[in-house]
Amino acid sequence: MSKVFTPVARSPLAHLELAKRARKQDERSGVWANELPVGGFVSLRGNLADAAFAQAVAGVLGGALPGVPCTLAKLPKAEALWLGPDEWMLLCAHSAVAGLVAALEAALAGIHHQVADNSGGYTQAVLRGAQAATVLAHVSVYDYAHLEAGRVVGSTFGKSSAYVRRDGAGYVLLFRRSFAEYVWKYLERAAVPYGFGVCTLEPAPAAAREKVAA
């Protein structure tokens, strides 16, 4: 009897075994970070000035896409990050991607648009601690110390790049999987003078884990 192949989503930093190094955040280190669990990333492009496009997407996501540059919107079916005048990244549970893509394609039939599952291309990490902004100043030209809640900015990260947004007193970094180890190692090295620790991650609320696009 032949075995059925079941693909498994694997973190690009799995080989670093960050979970074994993780501990509760305290004042022993000025910088704390960890990779977030594998998530879903859907690229959406279209003309927000087109009422048909805007209404169709809002109907699927449960709210309007952010139209102001460098902002984000936490909607019922996904978190939408503004990446450009006609481009957004939709963040959702990995299990919700297929349903979200199908729902968007159905709602946008006949409307100029592009929907692509980029879940295999990105990952995210949290960055926290008293010296988090200082470390970002070492790795990027953007002044993230003054990044306000509700905003997302894409800029350099060493010789790579990342989209960064506020997460309470810390930050969330979105970057390409192909550069994941480079970004992580660069971050660790920049944090050496301040003390670096891998922080434990809070379990996601059950409702957030189970979000699936209708």
LUMSENU-390746 format. One line per field, with one value per residue: residue number from 0; residue in one letter; x, y, z of N, C-alpha, C, O in turn. Coordinates in Angstrom, 2 decimals, decimal comma. Each point is the difference from the previous one (the first is absolute). Example, Ala and Ser with C-alpha at 12.3 -4.5 7.8 and 13.67 -1.06 7.14 Angstrom:
k	[0|1]
r	[a|s]
n.xx	[13,19|-1,39]
n.yy	[-5,69|1,07]
n.zz	[7,80|-1,38]
ca.xx	[-0,89|0,82]
ca.yy	[1,19|1,19]
ca.zz	[0,00|0,06]
c.xx	[0,90|-0,77]
c.yy	[1,20|1,09]
c.zz	[0,00|0,73]
o.xx	[1,04|0,51]
o.yy	[-0,02|1,11]
o.zz	[0,66|0,17]
//
This chain:
k	[0|1|2|3|4|5|6|7|8|9|10|11|12|13|14|15|16|17|18|19|20|21|22|23|24|25|26|27|28|29|30|31|32|33|34|35|36|37|38|39|40|41|42|43|44|45|46|47|48|49|50|51|52|53|54|55|56|57|58|59|60|61|62|63|64|65|66|67|68|69|70|71|72|73|74|75|76|77|78|79|80|81|82|83|84|85|86|87|88|89|90|91|92|93|94|95|96|97|98|99|100|101|102|103|104|105|106|107|108|109|110|111|112|113|114|115|116|117|118|119|120|121|122|123|124|125|126|127|128|129|130|131|132|133|134|135|136|137|138|139|140|141|142|143|144|145|146|147|148|149|150|151|152|153|154|155|156|157|158|159|160|161|162|163|164|165|166|167|168|169|170|171|172|173|174|175|176|177|178|179|180|181|182|183|184|185|186|187|188|189|190|191|192|193|194|195|196|197|198|199|200|201|202|203|204|205|206|207|208|209|210|211|212|213]
r	[m|s|k|v|f|t|p|v|a|r|s|p|l|a|h|l|e|l|a|k|r|a|r|k|q|d|e|r|s|g|v|w|a|n|e|l|p|v|g|g|f|v|s|l|r|g|n|l|a|d|a|a|f|a|q|a|v|a|g|v|l|g|g|a|l|p|g|v|p|c|t|l|a|k|l|p|k|a|e|a|l|w|l|g|p|d|e|w|m|l|l|c|a|h|s|a|v|a|g|l|v|a|a|l|e|a|a|l|a|g|i|h|h|q|v|a|d|n|s|g|g|y|t|q|a|v|l|r|g|a|q|a|a|t|v|l|a|h|v|s|v|y|d|y|a|h|l|e|a|g|r|v|v|g|s|t|f|g|k|s|s|a|y|v|r|r|d|g|a|g|y|v|l|l|f|r|r|s|f|a|e|y|v|w|k|y|l|e|r|a|a|v|p|y|g|f|g|v|c|t|l|e|p|a|p|a|a|a|r|e|k|v|a|a]
n.xx	[0,85|-1,06|2,16|-1,33|0,22|1,28|-0,94|2,22|-1,76|1,44|0,17|-0,33|-1,55|-1,26|0,92|-1,33|-1,65|-1,01|-1,08|1,50|-0,14|-1,74|-0,11|-0,51|-1,63|2,16|0,35|-0,67|-2,10|1,84|1,06|-1,96|0,66|-1,36|0,75|-0,73|-1,71|0,49|0,90|-1,83|0,79|-1,38|0,90|0,08|-0,95|0,56|-1,86|1,66|1,37|1,13|-1,51|0,14|1,59|-0,20|-1,42|0,89|1,39|-0,86|-0,64|1,74|0,73|-1,69|1,05|-0,27|0,04|1,84|-1,06|-0,21|0,82|0,73|-1,70|-0,94|-0,29|-0,70|0,63|-2,15|0,06|0,04|2,09|-1,19|1,36|0,02|-0,64|-2,21|0,90|1,72|1,00|-0,80|0,53|-0,49|-0,50|1,03|-2,01|1,66|-0,67|0,88|2,08|0,30|-0,21|1,91|1,59|-0,31|0,45|2,15|0,99|-0,52|1,10|1,94|-1,40|1,70|0,92|0,07|0,99|0,56|-0,33|1,05|-0,11|-0,20|-1,81|-0,20|-1,46|-1,76|1,13|-0,55|0,37|0,13|-0,91|1,33|-1,46|1,00|0,87|-2,07|-0,94|0,50|-1,18|-2,02|0,28|-0,11|-2,16|-0,53|-0,78|-1,11|-1,12|1,20|1,93|0,42|1,02|-1,17|-0,95|0,10|2,00|-0,21|1,73|-0,27|1,11|1,48|1,10|1,01|0,64|-0,84|-1,58|-0,80|-1,46|-0,04|-0,32|-1,35|1,40|-1,80|0,64|-1,40|1,29|-0,95|1,19|-0,16|0,17|1,50|-1,62|-0,56|-1,56|-1,38|0,77|-0,42|-2,05|-0,55|0,79|-1,20|-1,87|0,12|0,37|-1,79|-0,83|1,42|0,16|-1,52|1,39|1,08|-2,02|0,27|-1,06|-0,56|-0,71|-0,62|-0,78|0,31|-0,63|-1,12|-0,76|1,54|-0,05|-1,70|1,46|-2,18|1,58|-1,21]
n.yy	[-1,20|0,71|0,62|0,38|0,67|-0,09|1,23|0,32|0,93|0,62|-0,24|2,12|0,43|-1,02|0,58|1,80|-1,11|1,18|-1,53|-0,89|1,29|-0,97|2,24|-0,76|0,96|0,45|0,22|-2,14|0,05|0,63|-1,98|0,74|-2,14|0,56|-2,07|1,46|-0,35|-2,16|1,54|1,18|-0,85|1,62|-0,95|2,03|-0,84|2,17|-0,05|0,80|0,68|-1,93|1,48|0,00|1,31|2,22|0,58|0,08|1,67|1,98|-0,10|0,42|2,01|0,61|0,25|2,07|-0,08|-0,96|1,84|-0,34|1,68|-1,89|-0,56|0,20|-2,03|0,80|-1,30|0,46|1,06|2,15|-0,84|1,89|-1,23|1,96|-0,93|0,10|1,45|-1,30|0,96|-2,11|0,67|-1,85|1,20|-1,93|-0,61|-0,98|-0,30|1,96|-0,82|-2,12|-0,33|0,26|-1,59|-1,87|0,18|-0,18|-2,00|-1,15|0,40|-1,14|-1,62|-0,41|-0,86|2,06|-1,90|0,40|-2,08|0,81|-2,12|1,59|-1,34|-0,38|1,70|-0,75|1,75|-1,22|2,21|-1,34|2,04|-1,19|0,97|-0,27|-2,05|-0,44|1,50|-0,44|-1,63|0,56|0,87|-1,77|-0,39|1,73|0,06|-1,95|1,92|-1,90|1,11|0,61|-2,02|1,08|0,37|-2,19|-0,15|0,47|-0,92|0,86|-1,70|1,69|-1,59|1,83|-2,15|0,09|-1,58|2,04|-1,67|2,23|-1,57|1,78|-0,10|1,34|-1,41|-1,56|-1,80|0,97|-1,89|1,61|-2,23|0,88|-1,28|0,90|1,44|-1,72|-1,56|0,33|-0,37|-2,12|-1,03|0,46|-1,22|-2,07|-0,19|0,20|-2,10|-0,63|1,68|-0,85|-1,21|-1,96|0,81|-2,14|1,51|-0,01|-1,90|2,13|-1,27|-1,06|2,17|-0,85|1,71|0,67|-1,17|0,81|1,64|0,21|0,12|1,85]
n.zz	[0,00|-1,84|0,08|1,76|-2,14|1,83|-1,63|0,02|1,04|-1,59|2,21|-0,69|1,59|-1,55|-1,97|-0,23|-1,07|-1,61|-1,24|-1,40|-1,83|-1,04|-0,07|2,04|-1,23|-0,50|2,18|-0,01|-0,80|-1,11|-0,24|-0,80|0,04|-1,68|-0,37|-1,54|1,42|-0,39|-1,37|0,53|-1,94|0,69|-1,83|0,95|-1,88|0,36|-1,24|1,29|-1,66|-0,14|-0,71|-2,24|-0,94|-0,31|-1,63|-2,07|-0,56|-0,61|-2,15|-1,36|-0,68|-1,36|-1,97|0,84|-2,26|0,81|0,77|2,21|-1,23|-0,99|-1,36|2,02|-0,93|1,99|-1,73|-0,43|-1,99|0,62|0,04|0,21|-1,31|1,10|-1,95|-0,35|-1,47|-0,64|1,77|-0,28|2,08|-1,17|1,83|-0,50|0,78|1,15|2,12|0,69|0,23|0,63|2,21|1,19|-0,01|1,20|2,20|0,58|0,16|1,86|1,93|-0,09|0,60|-1,40|1,87|-0,89|-0,73|2,14|-0,76|1,82|-0,76|1,58|-0,02|-2,20|0,09|1,16|0,82|1,82|0,18|1,80|0,16|1,39|1,42|2,01|-0,32|0,74|1,38|2,15|0,99|0,80|2,04|1,38|0,52|1,34|-2,11|0,07|-0,26|0,14|0,21|-2,13|0,14|-1,59|2,00|-0,41|1,07|-2,20|1,08|-2,04|0,99|-0,01|-1,14|0,87|-0,05|2,09|0,20|0,51|0,31|0,07|1,57|0,15|1,75|-0,23|1,65|-0,81|-0,40|-1,83|0,31|-1,54|0,20|-1,43|-0,89|-1,98|0,79|-0,38|-1,40|-2,19|-0,84|-0,49|-1,82|-1,84|-0,34|-0,79|-2,20|-1,36|-0,02|-1,60|-1,49|-1,41|-1,26|-0,31|-0,56|0,62|-1,26|2,18|-0,92|-0,30|1,68|-1,96|-0,20|1,73|1,26|1,50|1,95|1,23|0,47|-0,24|-1,58|0,40]
ca.xx	[-0,85|0,82|-0,23|-0,48|0,91|-0,67|0,97|0,01|0,58|1,15|0,64|1,34|0,99|-0,22|1,28|0,64|-0,65|-0,23|-0,89|0,81|0,73|-0,95|-0,29|-0,86|0,71|0,26|0,93|1,37|0,42|-0,64|-0,65|-0,62|-0,61|-0,34|-0,77|-1,40|-0,38|-0,28|-1,28|-0,44|0,30|-0,68|0,24|-1,19|0,21|-1,19|-0,20|-0,90|-0,94|-1,07|-0,97|-0,33|1,11|0,02|-1,15|0,13|1,01|-0,55|-0,99|0,70|0,85|-0,79|0,33|0,69|1,46|0,60|0,32|1,04|1,33|0,72|-0,89|-0,51|-1,36|-0,26|-1,36|-0,45|0,54|1,44|0,62|0,39|1,09|0,16|1,37|0,12|-1,31|-0,90|0,47|-0,16|0,31|-1,01|0,55|-1,05|0,47|0,42|-1,11|-1,07|0,44|-0,74|-1,36|0,06|0,31|-1,18|-1,06|0,38|-0,11|-1,42|-0,60|0,63|-0,17|-0,40|0,59|1,45|0,61|0,93|0,06|1,02|0,40|1,44|0,31|1,31|1,06|0,24|-0,13|-0,03|0,65|-0,26|1,18|-0,47|1,03|0,31|0,93|-0,45|0,12|1,43|0,52|-0,50|0,81|1,26|-0,19|-0,81|0,16|-1,24|-0,08|-1,12|-0,32|-1,16|-1,08|-1,23|-0,90|-0,88|0,76|0,96|1,00|0,98|1,28|1,15|0,37|1,32|0,00|-1,30|-1,07|-1,07|-1,11|-0,03|-1,17|-0,04|-0,74|0,07|1,26|1,01|-0,16|-0,10|0,75|-0,43|1,10|-0,03|0,55|1,33|0,98|-0,35|1,17|0,82|-0,65|0,09|1,39|0,35|-0,68|0,73|1,30|-0,22|-0,51|1,01|0,36|-1,12|-0,50|-1,03|-0,71|-1,13|-1,15|-1,13|-1,10|-1,31|-0,86|-1,01|-1,37|-0,62|-0,75|0,96|0,55|-1,00|-0,57|-0,01|-0,84|-1,25]
ca.yy	[1,20|1,20|1,04|1,27|1,10|1,13|1,08|0,67|1,35|0,00|1,30|0,08|0,04|-1,19|-0,64|0,71|-0,50|1,15|-0,36|-0,54|1,11|1,03|0,14|1,15|1,28|0,70|1,12|-0,48|0,34|1,21|-0,31|-1,32|-0,27|-1,38|-0,13|-0,35|-1,25|0,09|0,66|0,13|1,30|0,11|1,27|0,49|1,24|0,51|1,44|0,30|1,04|-0,71|-0,35|-1,42|-0,71|0,30|-0,61|-1,45|-0,40|0,27|-1,04|-1,23|0,21|0,50|1,40|0,66|0,00|1,31|0,78|0,98|-0,62|-0,51|-0,32|-1,37|-0,15|-1,32|-0,31|-1,29|-1,18|0,13|1,29|0,51|0,96|0,81|-0,07|0,93|0,55|-1,04|-1,29|-0,28|-1,35|-0,47|-0,97|-0,81|-1,32|-0,80|-0,86|0,80|0,58|-0,52|0,54|1,44|0,20|-0,39|0,98|1,23|-0,23|-0,06|1,33|0,93|-0,47|1,07|1,27|-0,02|-0,27|-1,13|-0,64|-1,04|-0,58|0,15|-0,58|-0,65|0,98|0,94|-0,38|1,17|-0,11|1,09|0,62|0,68|0,36|1,42|0,46|-0,47|1,09|0,26|-1,03|0,31|1,11|-0,59|-0,85|0,65|1,46|0,64|0,29|-0,78|0,42|0,88|-0,65|0,02|-1,15|0,09|0,30|-1,01|0,63|-0,88|0,68|-0,90|-0,78|-0,42|-0,08|-0,50|0,97|-0,53|0,87|0,05|0,65|0,00|-1,04|0,47|0,71|-0,59|0,06|-1,24|0,11|-0,88|-0,07|-1,16|-1,24|-0,27|0,79|-0,14|-0,24|1,21|1,01|-0,41|0,09|1,43|0,53|-0,50|0,66|1,41|0,07|-0,48|0,96|0,27|-1,26|-0,52|-1,19|-0,50|0,09|-0,90|0,64|-0,22|-0,75|0,83|-0,29|-1,05|0,60|0,40|-1,20|-0,69|0,87|-0,55|0,83|-0,67]
ca.zz	[0,00|-0,12|0,99|-0,52|0,35|0,65|0,18|1,30|-0,03|0,90|0,20|-0,59|1,08|0,83|0,32|1,11|1,20|0,87|1,10|1,09|0,61|0,46|1,43|0,28|-0,11|1,24|-0,17|-0,16|-1,37|-0,51|-1,28|-0,05|-1,31|-0,34|-1,24|0,20|-0,67|-1,44|-0,25|-1,39|-0,60|-1,30|-0,68|-0,69|-0,77|-0,66|0,04|1,11|-0,45|-0,69|1,04|-0,09|0,63|1,43|0,65|-0,06|0,98|1,33|0,28|0,36|1,18|1,12|0,23|-1,10|-0,08|0,33|-1,18|0,33|-0,11|1,17|1,11|0,00|0,54|0,56|-0,43|0,52|-0,68|-0,25|0,27|-1,31|0,04|-1,20|-0,51|-1,11|-0,39|-0,51|0,51|1,42|0,46|0,93|0,93|0,60|0,42|-1,15|-0,39|-0,60|-1,27|-1,16|0,02|-0,25|-1,41|-0,78|0,22|-0,70|-1,45|-0,35|0,16|-0,94|-1,38|-0,92|0,45|-0,14|1,29|0,08|1,31|-0,03|1,28|0,20|1,29|-0,07|-0,27|1,10|1,40|0,88|1,30|0,94|0,59|1,20|0,96|0,17|-1,03|-1,32|-0,98|-0,19|-0,90|-1,34|-0,52|-0,48|-1,17|-1,02|-0,10|0,44|1,43|0,52|1,36|-0,07|-0,75|0,80|-0,10|-1,16|-1,21|-0,44|-0,86|-0,63|-0,15|-0,03|1,17|-0,46|-1,46|-0,40|0,30|0,85|0,36|1,46|0,58|1,45|0,69|1,38|0,23|-0,87|-1,45|-0,76|-1,25|-1,09|-0,96|-0,89|0,55|-0,55|0,75|1,41|0,86|-0,05|0,84|1,40|0,45|0,02|1,17|1,17|0,08|0,36|1,36|0,96|1,07|0,91|0,53|-0,91|0,45|-0,78|0,90|-0,22|-0,72|0,58|-0,91|-0,67|0,44|-0,79|-1,12|-1,02|-0,63|-0,79|-1,03|-1,36|-0,85|-0,39]
c.xx	[0,88|-0,39|-0,47|0,93|-0,80|1,03|-0,14|0,66|1,10|0,60|1,38|1,11|-0,12|1,32|0,73|-0,60|-0,23|-0,87|0,79|0,75|-0,93|-0,19|-0,84|0,82|0,15|1,03|1,45|0,56|-0,76|-0,77|-0,50|-0,65|-0,38|-0,75|-1,42|-0,32|-0,32|-1,39|-0,35|0,22|-0,59|0,24|-1,25|0,34|-1,29|-0,10|-1,03|-1,01|-1,16|-0,97|-0,33|1,08|-0,03|-1,14|0,10|0,99|-0,51|-1,03|0,64|0,74|-0,78|0,30|0,84|1,51|0,54|0,40|1,07|1,36|0,57|-0,88|-0,47|-1,40|-0,17|-1,47|-0,41|0,66|1,50|0,48|0,56|1,07|0,08|1,46|0,24|-1,38|-0,98|0,38|-0,14|0,49|-1,03|0,59|-1,15|0,62|0,37|-1,15|-1,12|0,34|-0,84|-1,41|-0,02|0,26|-1,22|-1,12|0,30|-0,15|-1,45|-0,64|0,52|-0,09|-0,50|0,54|1,51|0,66|1,08|0,02|1,02|0,33|1,52|0,45|1,36|1,14|0,36|-0,06|0,03|0,73|-0,42|1,32|-0,47|1,19|0,32|0,88|-0,40|0,16|1,46|0,61|-0,49|0,77|1,33|-0,19|-0,74|0,22|-1,26|0,01|-1,22|-0,38|-1,25|-1,13|-1,24|-0,79|-0,93|0,71|0,98|0,94|0,96|1,29|1,11|0,14|1,35|0,02|-1,31|-1,03|-1,05|-1,10|-0,14|-1,25|0,08|-0,82|0,08|1,26|1,12|-0,34|-0,23|0,69|-0,52|1,10|-0,06|0,67|1,42|1,09|-0,18|1,22|0,91|-0,57|0,16|1,42|0,46|-0,59|0,72|1,33|-0,13|-0,41|1,03|0,32|-1,09|-0,52|-1,16|-0,62|-1,10|-1,19|-1,04|-1,12|-1,32|-0,85|-1,05|-1,38|-0,65|-0,72|0,94|0,57|-0,99|-0,60|0,11|-0,94|-1,24|-0,04]
c.yy	[1,25|1,02|1,28|1,11|1,15|1,10|0,67|1,36|0,07|1,40|0,02|0,04|-1,22|-0,63|0,69|-0,39|1,11|-0,34|-0,52|1,11|1,02|-0,01|1,26|1,28|0,65|1,10|-0,44|0,33|1,24|-0,22|-1,44|-0,20|-1,46|0,01|-0,39|-1,32|0,23|0,58|0,01|1,42|0,03|1,39|0,37|1,30|0,38|1,50|0,34|1,09|-0,60|-0,52|-1,49|-0,85|0,17|-0,71|-1,52|-0,50|0,19|-1,07|-1,31|0,16|0,47|1,44|0,54|-0,16|1,37|0,73|1,05|-0,68|-0,42|-0,23|-1,44|-0,01|-1,43|-0,31|-1,39|-1,21|0,08|1,35|0,48|1,08|0,73|-0,07|0,98|0,48|-1,05|-1,38|-0,11|-1,41|-0,35|-1,11|-0,76|-1,31|-0,80|-0,87|0,75|0,48|-0,47|0,58|1,48|0,29|-0,32|1,03|1,31|-0,17|-0,02|1,38|0,98|-0,45|1,13|1,36|-0,11|-0,18|-1,07|-0,50|-1,12|-0,47|0,06|-0,61|-0,70|0,98|0,90|-0,69|1,27|-0,29|1,18|0,51|0,86|0,40|1,48|0,56|-0,43|1,07|0,32|-0,99|0,24|1,15|-0,49|-0,71|0,68|1,51|0,72|0,18|-0,70|0,38|0,88|-0,59|-0,11|-1,30|0,21|0,32|-1,14|0,66|-1,05|0,76|-1,05|-0,76|-0,63|0,05|-0,58|1,09|-0,67|1,04|-0,07|0,74|-0,12|-1,18|0,32|0,84|-0,52|0,14|-1,41|0,24|-1,03|-0,01|-1,30|-1,21|-0,25|0,77|-0,19|-0,19|1,22|1,06|-0,36|0,16|1,45|0,65|-0,41|0,75|1,45|0,16|-0,39|1,01|0,19|-1,26|-0,48|-1,26|-0,39|-0,08|-1,07|0,79|-0,34|-0,81|0,90|-0,35|-1,02|0,56|0,39|-1,20|-0,61|0,87|-0,66|0,85|-0,77|-0,14]
c.zz	[0,00|1,06|-0,67|0,47|0,58|0,23|1,35|-0,15|1,06|0,07|-0,65|1,05|0,92|0,44|1,15|1,35|1,04|1,21|1,21|0,74|0,67|1,51|0,19|0,00|1,38|-0,28|-0,17|-1,37|-0,46|-1,28|0,03|-1,36|-0,11|-1,33|0,34|-0,71|-1,47|-0,23|-1,47|-0,50|-1,41|-0,57|-0,80|-0,71|-0,69|0,18|1,08|-0,37|-0,78|1,07|-0,01|0,67|1,51|0,73|0,01|1,04|1,42|0,39|0,44|1,34|1,22|0,36|-1,14|0,07|0,43|-1,28|0,23|-0,05|1,36|1,22|-0,11|0,60|0,50|-0,23|0,50|-0,65|-0,26|0,49|-1,34|0,15|-1,34|-0,44|-1,14|-0,40|-0,50|0,52|1,51|0,29|1,06|0,86|0,67|0,50|-1,25|-0,51|-0,73|-1,41|-1,19|-0,07|-0,31|-1,47|-0,86|0,12|-0,74|-1,50|-0,45|0,04|-1,05|-1,46|-0,89|0,37|-0,11|1,37|-0,14|1,44|-0,09|1,41|0,10|1,33|0,02|-0,14|1,17|1,37|0,84|1,31|0,86|0,55|1,16|0,87|-0,02|-1,10|-1,42|-1,07|-0,28|-0,96|-1,43|-0,63|-0,55|-1,34|-1,14|0,00|0,50|1,51|0,60|1,43|0,01|-0,86|0,89|-0,19|-1,20|-1,29|-0,29|-1,01|-0,54|-0,21|0,00|1,31|-0,34|-1,51|-0,53|0,28|0,87|0,12|1,52|0,46|1,52|0,53|1,48|0,18|-0,89|-1,47|-0,55|-1,34|-0,99|-1,04|-0,80|0,65|-0,49|0,72|1,52|0,90|0,02|0,94|1,48|0,55|0,09|1,25|1,29|0,19|0,43|1,45|1,06|1,10|1,05|0,69|-0,85|0,58|-0,95|0,94|-0,32|-0,67|0,69|-0,98|-0,62|0,54|-0,93|-1,21|-1,12|-0,72|-0,98|-1,10|-1,38|-0,83|-0,44|-1,53]
o.xx	[0,86|-1,16|0,44|0,27|-0,92|0,86|-1,10|1,09|-0,24|0,16|0,72|1,17|0,55|0,09|0,93|0,54|0,39|0,16|-0,40|0,37|0,45|-0,02|-0,09|1,09|-0,94|0,24|0,90|1,21|-1,17|-0,80|0,72|-0,57|0,49|-0,65|-0,23|0,69|-0,35|-0,98|0,71|-0,28|0,42|-0,33|-0,53|0,59|-0,77|0,83|-1,19|-1,04|-1,00|0,33|-0,20|-0,31|0,07|0,22|-0,37|-0,26|0,20|-0,10|-0,56|-0,06|0,49|-0,38|0,46|0,58|-0,66|0,65|0,53|0,16|-0,11|0,44|0,26|-0,41|0,26|-0,88|0,86|0,24|0,59|-0,78|0,79|-0,21|0,02|0,89|1,15|-0,99|-1,21|-0,33|0,31|-0,06|-0,18|0,47|-0,94|1,19|-0,64|-0,14|-0,86|-0,85|-0,48|-0,46|-0,91|-0,65|-0,34|-0,66|-0,90|-0,53|-0,34|-0,77|-0,71|0,64|-1,00|-0,21|0,58|-0,20|0,16|0,16|-0,09|0,18|0,71|1,04|0,63|1,15|0,98|-0,55|0,27|0,12|-0,23|0,96|-0,81|1,16|-0,34|-0,06|0,82|0,51|0,35|0,80|0,77|0,18|0,59|0,95|-0,05|0,45|0,02|0,53|-1,05|-1,07|-0,70|-0,93|0,07|0,13|-0,42|-0,65|0,48|-0,44|0,51|0,00|-0,25|-0,46|0,06|-0,30|-0,12|0,33|-0,04|0,25|-0,04|-0,35|0,66|-0,98|0,88|0,20|1,11|-0,74|0,35|-0,29|-0,13|0,36|-0,73|1,02|0,84|1,18|0,58|0,12|0,57|0,74|0,32|0,19|0,75|0,64|0,23|0,35|0,78|0,22|-0,27|0,06|0,29|-0,87|-0,98|0,70|-0,57|0,02|-0,15|-0,11|-0,23|0,03|-0,57|-0,27|0,28|0,07|-0,35|0,25|0,41|-0,94|1,10|-1,12|0,08|-0,96]
o.yy	[0,16|0,12|0,33|0,13|0,50|-0,13|0,11|0,11|-0,26|0,66|-1,00|-0,18|0,00|-0,53|-0,57|0,36|-0,11|0,59|0,21|-0,17|0,86|-1,05|0,85|0,06|0,05|0,33|0,84|0,10|0,19|0,83|-0,92|0,93|-0,85|0,99|-0,85|-0,36|1,11|-0,50|-0,54|0,97|-0,75|1,00|-0,80|0,91|-0,85|0,62|-0,24|0,12|0,67|-0,91|-0,59|-0,95|-0,97|-0,57|-0,65|-0,99|-0,85|-0,37|-0,72|-0,88|-0,10|0,46|-0,75|-0,03|1,01|-0,57|0,58|-1,08|0,72|0,18|-0,67|0,95|-0,95|0,48|-0,78|-1,00|-1,00|0,93|-0,70|1,01|-0,63|0,41|0,35|-0,49|0,19|-1,01|0,94|-0,88|0,73|-1,01|0,61|-0,23|0,14|-0,20|-0,63|0,59|0,83|0,38|0,48|0,87|0,75|0,33|0,61|0,88|0,54|0,37|0,94|0,60|0,65|0,96|-1,03|0,83|-0,61|0,78|-0,84|0,80|-0,73|0,39|-0,10|-0,41|0,73|-1,09|1,08|-1,15|1,10|-0,76|0,90|-0,30|0,72|1,19|0,04|-0,27|0,34|0,37|-0,17|0,05|0,64|-0,10|-0,54|0,57|1,22|-0,84|0,62|-0,38|0,06|0,71|-0,55|-0,68|1,12|0,20|-0,67|0,69|-0,83|1,11|-1,20|0,44|-1,10|1,03|-0,28|1,18|-1,23|1,20|-1,09|1,04|-0,89|-0,42|-0,50|0,99|0,53|0,89|-1,00|0,99|-1,18|1,06|-0,93|0,13|-0,53|-0,36|0,74|0,67|0,34|0,61|0,86|0,55|0,36|0,83|0,82|0,38|0,49|1,05|0,14|-0,38|0,49|0,07|0,73|-0,88|0,85|-0,75|-0,42|1,21|-1,13|0,28|0,86|-1,16|0,00|-0,58|-0,16|0,06|-0,63|-0,43|-0,36|0,29|-1,17|-0,54]
o.zz	[0,87|0,38|-1,10|1,19|-0,64|0,87|0,54|-0,55|1,17|-1,02|0,06|-0,32|1,10|1,11|0,57|1,05|1,16|1,07|1,14|1,16|0,75|0,63|-0,88|0,57|0,78|-1,16|-0,07|-0,18|0,34|-0,41|0,38|-0,56|0,75|-0,34|0,86|-0,96|-0,40|0,56|-0,83|0,71|-0,88|0,64|-0,76|0,59|-0,45|0,66|-0,18|0,64|-0,25|0,76|1,06|0,71|0,75|1,07|0,98|0,69|0,86|1,17|0,82|0,85|1,13|1,07|-0,85|1,09|-0,22|-0,87|-0,95|0,57|0,99|1,13|-1,00|0,67|-0,74|0,72|0,41|0,68|-0,41|0,17|-0,63|0,67|-1,05|0,74|-0,29|0,53|0,10|-0,62|0,74|-0,86|0,97|-0,52|0,50|-0,17|-1,04|-1,21|-0,62|-0,67|-0,78|-1,07|-0,68|-0,59|-0,91|-0,99|-0,57|-0,68|-1,06|-0,89|-0,37|-0,86|0,31|-0,74|0,38|0,89|-1,06|0,93|-0,90|0,91|-0,71|0,54|1,05|-0,10|-0,08|0,15|-0,52|0,43|-0,50|0,14|-0,18|-0,32|-0,94|-0,30|-0,91|-1,08|-1,13|-0,86|-0,95|-1,22|-0,87|-0,79|-1,11|0,99|0,16|0,73|0,18|0,48|1,01|-0,40|1,10|-1,01|-0,28|-1,03|0,91|-0,91|0,75|-0,55|0,00|1,05|-0,55|-0,59|-1,20|0,02|0,10|-0,09|0,57|-0,56|0,53|-0,61|0,71|-0,70|0,02|-0,40|0,62|-0,68|0,34|-0,52|0,36|0,67|0,74|-0,08|0,78|1,03|1,04|0,77|0,82|1,08|0,91|0,65|0,88|1,11|0,81|0,60|1,19|1,16|1,10|0,87|-0,19|0,49|-0,68|0,97|-1,15|0,17|0,41|-1,20|0,68|0,31|-1,20|-1,09|-1,17|-1,21|-0,97|-0,67|-0,43|0,42|-0,36|-0,54]
//
